Amino acid sequence: MIIRVVIEPDEDFFVAYCPELRGCVTYDRTEKEALANAKEAIELYLRPL
């Protein structure tokens, strides 16, 4: 499965979100950290209950 992650600068942070996964949004101070957070958020989002 391929899931897009969009990373955009926002003042002092980088915001990472997944357009295909509603509400799957995270942020951090660097692009690399924001991407790592997004990967974790995707895993949690898709994890079965």
C-alpha atoms as a printed R data frame, in Angstrom:
   type eleno elety resid chain resno      x      y      z
1  ATOM     1    CA   MET     A     1  0.000  0.000  0.000
2  ATOM     2    CA   ILE     A     2  1.296  3.420 -0.916
3  ATOM     3    CA   ILE     A     3  0.141  6.405  1.145
4  ATOM     4    CA   ARG     A     4  1.099  9.968  0.270
5  ATOM     5    CA   VAL     A     5  2.555 12.194  2.971
6  ATOM     6    CA   VAL     A     6  2.493 15.931  2.333
7  ATOM     7    CA   ILE     A     7  4.929 18.067  4.333
8  ATOM     8    CA   GLU     A     8  4.480 21.835  4.427
9  ATOM     9    CA   PRO     A     9  6.365 24.517  6.383
10 ATOM    10    CA   ASP     A    10  4.301 26.483  8.907
11 ATOM    11    CA   GLU     A    11  6.191 29.209 10.785
12 ATOM    12    CA   ASP     A    12  8.554 27.296 13.127
13 ATOM    13    CA   PHE     A    13  7.291 23.796 12.306
14 ATOM    14    CA   PHE     A    14  6.708 21.379  9.453
15 ATOM    15    CA   VAL     A    15  3.215 19.938  9.169
16 ATOM    16    CA   ALA     A    16  2.853 16.423  7.748
17 ATOM    17    CA   TYR     A    17 -0.496 14.996  6.706
18 ATOM    18    CA   CYS     A    18 -1.970 12.190  4.632
19 ATOM    19    CA   PRO     A    19 -4.685 13.356  2.235
20 ATOM    20    CA   GLU     A    20 -6.118  9.818  1.967
21 ATOM    21    CA   LEU     A    21 -6.413  9.366  5.743
22 ATOM    22    CA   ARG     A    22 -8.796 11.934  7.185
23 ATOM    23    CA   GLY     A    23 -7.450 13.477 10.394
24 ATOM    24    CA   CYS     A    24 -3.996 11.910 10.094
25 ATOM    25    CA   VAL     A    25 -1.913 15.032 10.794
26 ATOM    26    CA   THR     A    26  1.269 15.642 12.765
27 ATOM    27    CA   TYR     A    27  4.086 18.171 13.020
28 ATOM    28    CA   ASP     A    28  7.638 18.691 14.268
29 ATOM    29    CA   ARG     A    29 10.539 21.113 14.002
30 ATOM    30    CA   THR     A    30 12.276 19.410 11.035
31 ATOM    31    CA   GLU     A    31 11.004 17.712  7.880
32 ATOM    32    CA   LYS     A    32 12.737 14.488  8.879
33 ATOM    33    CA   GLU     A    33 11.077 14.427 12.315
34 ATOM    34    CA   ALA     A    34  7.683 15.339 10.830
35 ATOM    35    CA   LEU     A    35  7.998 12.438  8.367
36 ATOM    36    CA   ALA     A    36  8.933 10.024 11.175
37 ATOM    37    CA   ASN     A    37  5.899 11.214 13.148
38 ATOM    38    CA   ALA     A    38  3.695 10.765 10.075
39 ATOM    39    CA   LYS     A    39  4.889  7.171  9.618
40 ATOM    40    CA   GLU     A    40  3.999  6.409 13.221
41 ATOM    41    CA   ALA     A    41  0.623  8.149 12.875
42 ATOM    42    CA   ILE     A    42 -0.173  6.109  9.747
43 ATOM    43    CA   GLU     A    43  0.662  2.859 11.533
44 ATOM    44    CA   LEU     A    44 -1.602  3.791 14.445
45 ATOM    45    CA   TYR     A    45 -4.366  5.006 12.119
46 ATOM    46    CA   LEU     A    46 -4.410  1.733 10.169
47 ATOM    47    CA   ARG     A    47 -3.954 -0.537 13.186
48 ATOM    48    CA   PRO     A    48 -6.955 -2.805 13.742
49 ATOM    49    CA   LEU     A    49 -8.959 -2.216 16.907
